[in-house]
Amino acid sequence: MAEKGMGHTAFAKQYFCGTYGKDIGSIQKTVLSKASGYSMDESPKQLIAEIKEPIKAKPGSVEKYDYEYKRAGVCNIFMANEPLRGKRYVKVTKQKKKEDWAVYMKEIANKYEDAETITLVMDNYGTHTPSAFYEVFSPEETKALWDRFEFVFTPKHGSWLNMAEIELNVLMGQCLNRRIDMIEEIERQTSAWETARNNKDSKINWQFTASDARIKLKRLYPKLEA
């Protein structure tokens, strides 16, 4: 693995600048040797309870579930992914409000206490605003926290450009693709999945390059008159 400064430089040039084609100037001015690169996404998870007790598996027969089920509410899953290092940070919350996102941002900032700038790619949701910090923290803490981040928003209809969305799909497919009715069980399962995947340094083979972006996202780039 390349040393930290070189790694984040490559990340910024290929992933942020090349993929999004926006905020290129500000990204290049980031103190890359002291910055951290994350992508963040969130997703609801339906809690589903069984109405009838499943029939457990036995030799020659798989476990059987009844087609009927009962809805037991919804929880929210935050996913922050650090692509270069193959690390991710998952948090389960009972709801998805501004306060939940603000607290999650502070937890990410605390993970990088020595970083002057944390570059974060995410969708442009209505909850992802400075007002979220003001609703939770004091004005002084809000400014200090907001200044720690450099936010890069994905284009409209371009959420697929967010690597954290890939990680969420992996989490759902490997860990949560079954009926779970308790948020505590969701927390336990996601925590175990996060630890196992982080221990493997599992990374995303991101192949969408700057050249691809200039073709596929052509409409997002400024037009220069001859």
Secondary structure, 3 states (H helix, E strand, C coil): CCCHHHHHHHHHHHHHHHHHCCCHHHHHHCCHHHEEEEEEEEEEEEEEEECCCCECCECCECCECCCCEEEEEEEEEEEEEECCCCEEEEEEECCCCHHHHHHHHHHHHHHCCCCCEEEEEECCCCCCCHHHHHCCCCHHHHHHHHHHEEEEECCCCCHHHCHHHHHHHHHHHHCCCCCCCCHHHHHHHHHHHHHHHHHCCCCCCCCCCHHHHHHHCHHHCCCCCC
